[in-house]
Amino acid sequence: MITVYSAPWCGHCQRLKGQLSRADIPYTEIDVDQTPGAVELISELNGGSWLIPTVVFPDGGALVNPSVQEVQARLGC
């Protein structure tokens, strides 16, 4: 299962989560505003930038603000 780091105020995050739901791709959501250490984690994954949405895959790889097609391709759907 993928993990989506997002925030309620982020329009790109809302778009991606809606697309993932419509595509029946399960995900765990982490609210970066409410989760201690989340910003630091995605900053590390993104070379120092805490951009959201950040999607983390089971293999530990990550994509920043991907399309649902990019997520599907990475998952092999």
C-alpha positions in Angstrom: 0.0 0.0 0.0 1.2 3.5 -0.8 1.3 6.4 1.7 0.2 9.8 0.7 1.6 12.7 2.7 -0.8 15.6 2.4 -2.6 18.4 4.1 -6.3 19.4 4.2 -5.5 22.8 2.7 -3.6 21.4 -0.3 -5.6 21.4 -3.5 -3.2 19.1 -5.3 -3.5 16.6 -2.4 -7.3 16.6 -2.6 -7.1 16.0 -6.4 -4.7 13.1 -6.1 -6.6 11.4 -3.3 -9.8 11.7 -5.2 -8.2 10.2 -8.3 -6.6 7.4 -6.3 -10.0 6.6 -4.7 -11.8 6.5 -8.1 -9.0 4.2 -9.5 -9.5 1.9 -6.5 -5.9 2.3 -5.4 -5.7 2.0 -1.6 -3.6 4.4 0.4 -2.7 5.5 3.8 -2.9 9.2 4.4 -0.6 11.1 6.6 -1.5 14.7 7.5 1.8 16.6 7.6 0.2 19.3 9.8 -0.8 16.8 12.5 1.9 14.2 12.3 5.2 14.9 14.2 8.2 14.2 12.0 6.3 14.0 8.7 7.7 17.2 7.3 11.2 16.1 8.1 10.6 12.7 6.5 9.3 14.1 3.2 12.0 16.8 3.2 14.6 14.0 3.3 12.8 12.1 0.5 12.6 15.2 -1.6 16.1 16.5 -1.3 15.3 19.1 1.3 11.9 20.3 0.0 8.8 19.4 1.8 6.5 19.3 -1.2 3.1 17.7 -1.0 1.5 15.5 -2.0 4.4 13.1 -1.6 3.6 9.5 -2.4 5.8 6.9 -0.8 5.8 3.4 -2.3 6.3 0.1 -0.5 9.9 -0.1 -1.8 10.7 3.2 -0.1 10.7 5.2 -3.3 8.7 8.4 -3.6 7.1 10.7 -6.1 6.1 14.4 -5.6 2.7 15.5 -6.9 2.3 12.6 -9.3 -0.6 11.9 -11.6 -2.7 8.9 -10.9 -1.2 7.4 -14.1 2.3 7.8 -12.7 1.2 6.0 -9.5 -0.4 3.2 -11.4 2.7 2.8 -13.6 4.9 2.7 -10.5 2.6 0.1 -8.9 2.4 -2.0 -12.1 -1.4 -1.5 -12.3 
